[in-house]
Amino acid sequence: MKNKNLMDRIEINPNIMLGKPVIKGTRLPVSIIVEKIAYGTSIEEILKQYPFLKQMDINAALFYAAQVINFENVYPI
């Protein structure tokens, strides 16, 4: 799947979750998905916990997080 298609699955709207990035059409923040994976929750478990999600939504959340880190400005302390 192309990067554009993945990013199309993410929505940033100031009227939804105070503008935090969410899976489009939901109120589920990208950060929740990334955090669950960081703590060892499997993709299958996440899909069971949130039956409205699709595998590509999880891929989109991870891709979004990677893009945020890639474009982060780092300054020496």
Summary of the structure (lengths in Angstrom):
residues: 77
radius of gyration: 13.0
end to end distance: 38.6
largest distance: 43.5
contacts: 183
relative contact order: 0.18
helix: 52%
strand: 6%
